[in-house]
Amino acid sequence: MVCAMKTTRLTFIGAGNMARSLIGGLVADGWDPACISVSDPDTEQLSALSSRFQVNTDTNNHTVTEDAEVVVLAVKPQVIRDVALDLADLIQKQQPLLISIAAGIRATDLQRWLGGSCALVRCMPNTAALVQSSATALWHNENVTEEQTDLAETILRAVGLALWVESEDLMDTVTALSGSGPAYFLLVMEALQEAGQVLGLPETTAKLLSLQTAFGAAKMALESSEDAAILRQRVTSPGGTTEKALEILENGGLRALFSDALNAARERSRELADQFGAE
Ligand SMILES: NC(=O)c1ccc[n+]([C@@H]2O[C@H](COP(=O)([O-])OP(=O)(O)OC[C@H]3O[C@@H](n4cnc5c(N)ncnc54)[C@H](OP(=O)(O)O)[C@@H]3O)[C@@H](O)[C@H]2O)c1
């Protein structure tokens, strides 16, 4: 099964950051590069990809879609409508599995542009896909077979964790949590570094201590079967330094702030989906 998957004919429309990361991960996982095709208007992007990974490239979206079993739409949300309208006839004839990584593009809009129903997976990776450490959520419509869900999951796992959500609505929540999430943690790391510097640490020392602490906490939580809350309680001795600091963060409303932040991001995700899907 796994070997058959890795020779599935896979096409990427768009050869930007996300496509590059996915292709890098897939080839490293043993996907046959001869079975991967990529199209993009930028010939420099294409030749960089073909010399690095030996994948097939073309500037014509039709040429790479003609015999594809899976088509990954890896273009920006602003251009996906035109790409879908242009490929609609071919997609309806070929009926490949479509995987859209475009943030905020709803299945109904995509299928309308593609000229009818198709087997469609929407997914929301995050920028950590660039270092193969994405937290990606996926959702599939009713036309996707079990074999195709396995395929989609294998493809997205090439850049990190991949988890399914049951309803498409939840993709806006996912966008708010993990889609935008790397920036929240980067802000925390930035704030810790600044506070350390104010208290006298040299810039590089404060920066590295902050980053490695974030990495260590995430690694510890991922490798443990305990909830983050339990792990936190374990490292918070009564009357100690951590307790003092956490008291300030809790009393300052950190949890409410995150709740408001996620609500605002989810709302914005919905607005953008309405805007992109309007035509
Ligand atoms: N980067 C992230 O962290 C992230 C996270 C989650 C989701 N996503 C989603 O992933 C998708 C791709 O993002 P990205 O960061 O990889 O963008 P990107 O680096 O801009 O890549 C998109 C590529 O598509 C090409 N393109 C434009 N029009 C095209 C067309 N008609 N046919 C074929 N290719 C075309 C672009 O070429 P030109 O540059 O010449 O226009 C560019 O090389 C987006 O929809 C985004 O919402 C990205």
The ligand as an ORCA input file, in Angstrom:
! r2SCAN-3c Opt
* xyz 0 1
  N       3.292     29.881      3.483
  C       2.555     29.508      4.533
  O       2.984     29.581      5.681
  C       1.162     28.954      4.342
  C       0.477     28.413      5.437
  C      -0.794     27.863      5.236
  C      -1.352     27.873      3.980
  N      -0.665     28.415      2.933
  C      -1.321     28.430      1.631
  O      -0.495     27.789      0.680
  C      -0.703     28.366     -0.589
  C       0.654     28.624     -1.212
  O       1.372     29.499     -0.354
  P       2.920     29.766     -0.586
  O       3.424     30.418      0.626
  O       3.580     28.546     -1.126
  O       2.814     30.862     -1.778
  P       3.895     31.254     -2.839
  O       5.277     31.014     -2.330
  O       3.546     32.610     -3.357
  O       3.635     30.174     -4.005
  C       2.603     30.244     -4.933
  C       3.199     29.981     -6.311
  O       2.133     29.901     -7.238
  C       2.577     30.542     -8.445
  N       1.464     30.897     -9.291
  C       0.816     32.096     -9.425
  N      -0.150     32.024    -10.344
  C      -0.121     30.748    -10.831
  C      -0.871     30.054    -11.809
  N      -1.862     30.651    -12.476
  N      -0.576     28.761    -12.049
  C       0.427     28.121    -11.373
  N       1.169     28.738    -10.432
  C       0.904     30.026    -10.166
  C       3.335     31.731     -7.920
  O       4.138     32.282     -8.927
  P       4.454     33.880     -8.860
  O       5.238     34.081     -7.618
  O       5.231     34.087    -10.124
  O       3.119     34.571     -8.827
  C       4.131     31.096     -6.770
  O       5.350     30.548     -7.241
  C      -1.528     29.636     -0.372
  O      -2.828     29.458     -0.840
  C      -1.523     29.846      1.114
  O      -2.764     30.351      1.567
  C       0.574     28.946      3.080
*
